[in-house]
């Protein structure tokens, strides 16, 4: 039979395809309410994550064009362009400043000696200031001797 299918560019609505992840084959109860979208999800969390594809990002950086859903995240991002570092280290003689409070909190551990990230391998007592340093360290271990 002669069937006329629209060209891909003529399709409207959501064009995202169902993935083959853990949702495959499971009963799907949460349908996307977006007009034209046929996606369904087995839990609300997955649906909420999917809904982001339909929501425009209203807050755009005039400097580089990067877009954000929240104005607060745009303001934080803009510090990259201004070079502003509003978070000073208060330890005497340090003088370092940071654009993000998270980076200041991590830096302060240098002064306090706090190392909250502990290697989980049996017999290894190494501790780290930053989680990424611990992750790099974990690569030096084999899979044996991992604590439960």
C-alpha positions in Angstrom: 0.0 0.0 0.0 1.1 3.6 -0.7 1.5 5.3 2.7 2.6 8.9 3.1 4.9 9.4 6.1 5.9 12.9 7.1 9.5 13.9 6.7 11.4 13.8 10.1 11.6 17.6 10.0 7.8 17.9 9.8 7.1 16.0 13.1 5.9 18.1 16.0 6.0 17.6 19.7 8.5 15.5 21.6 10.8 13.4 19.4 12.7 11.6 22.2 12.6 7.9 22.0 12.2 5.5 24.9 15.5 4.3 26.2 16.6 0.7 26.8 17.5 1.3 30.4 16.0 -0.2 33.5 12.6 1.1 32.6 12.4 -1.3 29.6 9.8 -4.0 30.1 8.5 -2.6 33.4 4.9 -1.5 33.8 4.8 2.2 33.0 2.3 4.3 35.0 3.4 7.9 34.6 2.7 9.5 31.2 4.2 12.7 30.1 1.5 15.4 30.1 3.2 17.4 27.3 1.1 17.7 24.2 2.4 15.3 21.5 4.7 13.4 23.8 4.1 9.7 24.1 6.7 8.9 26.8 5.7 7.0 29.9 7.7 6.2 33.0 7.5 3.7 35.8 8.1 6.3 38.5 7.5 10.0 39.1 11.2 10.8 39.5 11.9 9.6 35.9 9.0 11.6 34.7 10.2 14.8 36.4 13.7 14.3 34.9 12.1 13.9 31.4 9.9 17.0 31.8 13.1 19.1 31.8 13.3 18.5 28.0 10.1 20.4 27.5 10.9 23.4 29.8 12.8 26.3 28.2 15.7 27.7 30.1 14.7 31.3 30.7 17.9 32.7 32.2 20.6 33.1 29.6 24.1 34.4 30.2 24.6 37.5 28.0 28.4 36.8 27.9 28.5 33.2 26.6 24.9 32.2 25.9 24.8 29.4 28.5 21.2 29.0 29.7 19.9 28.2 33.2 16.5 27.4 34.6 17.0 29.5 37.8 18.2 33.0 38.0 20.4 32.2 41.1 22.3 29.7 39.0 22.9 32.3 36.3 24.2 34.7 38.9 26.6 32.1 40.3 27.7 31.2 36.8 28.3 34.9 35.9 31.1 35.0 38.4 33.2 33.0 35.9 33.1 36.0 33.6 33.5 38.8 36.2 36.3 37.1 38.1 34.5 38.2 41.3 35.4 36.1 44.3 33.1 37.1 47.2 34.0 34.3 49.6 37.3 35.1 51.4 39.2 32.6 53.6 39.2 34.0 57.1 42.2 32.2 58.4 44.9 34.7 59.3 47.6 35.2 56.7 45.8 33.1 54.0 44.2 35.8 51.8 42.6 33.4 49.3 39.2 34.2 47.9 36.7 32.0 46.0 33.8 32.5 43.6 31.8 29.7 45.2 31.1 29.0 48.8 31.6 25.3 48.2 35.2 25.9 47.1 35.8 28.0 50.2 34.4 25.2 52.5 36.7 22.7 50.8 39.7 25.0 51.1 39.2 25.6 54.8 39.9 21.9 55.3 43.5 22.6 54.5 43.7 24.8 57.5 41.6 22.6 59.8 43.1 19.3 58.8 39.7 17.8 58.3 39.7 14.9 55.9 36.2 13.5 55.6 36.7 11.1 52.7 38.1 7.8 54.0 39.5 5.0 51.7 37.1 2.0 52.1 39.7 -0.6 51.4 40.6 -2.9 54.3 44.0 -2.0 55.8 44.2 1.3 54.0 43.9 4.3 56.3 44.3 7.1 53.8 41.9 10.1 54.2 41.3 13.0 51.8 40.1 16.6 51.8 38.2 16.2 48.5 36.2 13.3 47.2 37.8 13.4 43.8 41.2 12.8 45.4 39.9 9.7 47.1 38.4 8.5 43.8 41.8 8.9 42.1 43.4 7.0 45.1 40.9 4.1 44.7 42.3 3.4 41.3 45.6 2.4 43.0 43.8 -0.5 44.7 42.7 -3.8 43.2 39.2 -5.1 43.6 40.2 -7.4 46.5 40.1 -6.4 50.1 37.1 -4.0 49.7 35.3 -3.6 53.0 31.6 -4.5 52.9 
